[in-house]
């Protein structure tokens, strides 16, 4: 806490978010639980991190001829949430938090595998297809400013929407599933309706994501 007070600057937001510290834990807890009190307290940090992602996105993906690419995210879902996800195939999913992903599938697999050993939890490997040329929520490669510095980390802004594609069980892995997600264009009619609905809500479901 003392280090944060002394050293934090807006341009270091990504570094602090990827550092295992109270900032990461507090922010993700508040976003998962929709704790408005904590979210308001951390509003300055959320705003700075979002603006940093937008700025980096504009610098990194200004070329309209950028080639689509894949990133991966591994995490665990309860059986109930996983069943909801399977029923939502073809629909949209939005994550409440700033979504951290990697171009390295092996990293996502390790997160999914470690989650799957817990009782009642399904390990999920999200395979995310990104077309940098479409008008969509901002994302950025934060390799040079991340605490990890592995050169492969892509960070998405909050509430980025994806369309749920194919859902398949990982080979020889009973509790690990692979889910294809496709970054959604801002002009998608279903996304426009979902965004309107979310803005009208005063509350919402707990968990990492919402579906429509």
Buried (B, 14 or more C-beta within 10 A) or exposed (E): EEEBEEEBEEEBBBBBBBBEBEBBEBBBEBBBEBBEEBBEEBEEBBEBBBBBBBEBBEEBBEEEEEEEEEBBBBBBBEEEBBEBBEEBEEBBBBBBBBBBBBBBBEBBBBBBBBBBEEEEBBBBBBBBBBEBEEEBBBBBBBBEBBBBEEEBBBBBBBBBBBBBBEBEEBEEBEBBBBBBBBBBBEEBEBBEEBBEEBEEEEEEEEBBBBBB
